[in-house]
Every structure is written in C-alpha cells, then in structure tokens.
Amino acid sequence: MADETEHQEMLIVTGMSGAGRSTAANALEDLGWYVVDNLPPQMLRPLVELVERAGNSLPRIAAVVDIRGRDFFSELQEIIQALRTGVNVRVMFLDATDAALVRRFEAVRRPHPLQGDGTLLDGIGAERARVAAIRESSDFVVDTSDLNIHQLATLVTDTFAEADRAGLRVTVLSFGFKYGIPTDADHVADARFLPNPFWEPELRALTGEDERVSGYVLGQPGAMEFIDAYAAALAPVMAGYQRENKRHATVAIGCTGGKHRSVAIVREIAGRLGQLPGVAVSIKDRDLGRE
C-alpha cells in the first residue's frame, strides 16, 4: 500500500466564508482533482480509506471543509494531524479582509453562516475566532481580498498544475508599503533603503521592468549586497520548507509604491531562488498598475 499511496495527494480546502472556496474547488476539478464539497471533518478518515483503496486511479483528491460542518469543524486540526501519517495531506486556507467579505456577502444578499441575529461583521468575527488555529497551521494561506474569481482560479491552477511539479513553489511578490503589507507573505523585505527612481524625472513614468530603472536601482550602493545576502539567507529556509513538506511560500519585497525598486529587486531574487533544487518560482507584481 505504501508504494500506491506515495504519490497520492489530499488537499483540504478551508478558510473564511466568502473567501473563494468554491472558486478554488472548481479550479482544482478542472485540473483533474476529485473534489468533495462541504465534507464534515469526521468524514475525512473514510475518504482517505477510499483513496487508499482506489490506488493510482484516484491520485489527487480535494475536500472542502468549513464551518458548515458545524460542531464537527472543531475536530478538523486533530483529524488532519492523524491523517498525515498515511496520505500526503496539505491544507490551503483562503482568507480575505473583513471589508472584502462584507462586500461579497452584500453582493449576493446572503447572511453569514454564523451571523444569527447579529450583523455580518458579528458572523465574520465569530468565524475568524473559530478558524484561527487551522489558519495558523495551514501549509499555505491565500489572501483573496484583491483577487477576482478568474485571478483566484489562475492562482490555484498555477499552484497545483500537475506538469513540472516542484517540491516547493515560491511566489516572489513586489508590493507598495503605502497599500499595505501582503497578509499572506511568509517573508517580507524592505527595499526603501535605496534611492527612489520616482524622483528622477526620466524614470518616474517607467517601472522596475524597464532596464533603465533596474540598472539605476541595482547600481545603487548596497543593492547587490542586499540581494546576495537575502538570497543566501533564504536558501536554507527553502530547503527546510521542503523537508517539512511545505509546498508553497511567498517572499514579498516592498518599496513605497511597488513600482520601481521592489519590482527590480524581485526579479533578481526570483532568479537566485529559481536556481535552488526543487524550487519553482513565479513573479507577481501586486501594485504595479496602481497610480
């Protein structure tokens, strides 16, 4: 049985109501995963037994588990730990800001499952308290606040596509501090110690993707020393993630507006991390299109 289950995967999709679990489930199904929605946590053990009996005919299975499982949800973390001794189990937690969740519930004109006689925010707050522990222990957390359904589906597809799978998928993300630190970042670095190309008239309208801007940024004192040291510091972390079976990580690098310095440095860091064994790297520029 060990040989058959070696390559079998179970993904548990959970998170905040309204954060995009259904969209993620649909994207996984399109990738060929066998998806089970609204599964009480106590049914995970029988599901694993089904996966083991199915062998290679059912290699990838996803279970959407959330507070609709009512009192059973409190047992989720304990059950996950027990399951990890058999099948390769990972947990994806979908989250969003309170403001984003309120907008989504109001758009569909539905109450929050835990709202009761209170407000939407009352329900959201109650849910956050209930899912805090599982969020903390998840293999990766996805903040969908600024994603539409198509962007979320693309993110899930890029992360779980079977082709060219690596041991660890790393997103190297540029962002602007004035728009907030990404809540799903595993590591955050600050590029604001470098001179800002914004104050150079010939560079202001360009971005860090332009060779003139990247040349300016990378040519500043301390820029390459920072890149070399930071990439070297991340290398043992990436190796440790793979040993601990963490499959996705986000390295975020910020500057003031997320347009010049962080964009240029992200590409250098991504190039270094992409050379590490078992690591596949993608680049995302969160705030590049903002004014």
C-alpha angles and dihedrals in degrees: 000000000000091000092051095048096043092093098031117112134197120193120193111205113200140140142109121348108256094023095110109272093144092050091050091048092051091050091051091049089053088055091056100262117144102239127200115189130207094008118172108235091240088064092060093084094056088045091055089050088053090051092050093050092047092055115179092354090074106031100151124041130169126197122196107214124176145139091295082083085072115197091001090070092073088067095052099098094049091048092050091053090052092049095052090075090070122023122028100263124188131176127218115194118198116205139171138177120274090248093054092048092049090052091051095048091047091049092057093036094229129134123241112261091241097037098100110162092339134083130283089259090053090056093045091050092050091050093049090055092050097049099038095101096048090047090054093052098042120121090232137001121211119201106208097179094112097031127096119211093267093051091048092049090051091050092051091046093050091048099046105029108133097221117094092358114186130199091248130021113204125194112203105202132193118205144163118248090214088065094049136266114286107259094212096054118123092194129022126194129183121227095179091102087081125079112270116244087208088083092056106087094211092051102038097091093044129079137225089266089070115091092227092058096042090048090052093048098043092045093061119106110270097015099107092036088057093047093048094047096043094048090048091050092050095050097078089042091056091049090049092050090056092049089051091048094245105154105187134038135173123215110192124195119188140193129172100285103006093241111099123010100030093045092053095045094046090062092052093047091046090053092053095045092047089064093060118104114265095005125123115190133204128181126224127182105201100184104023094113096049122105 
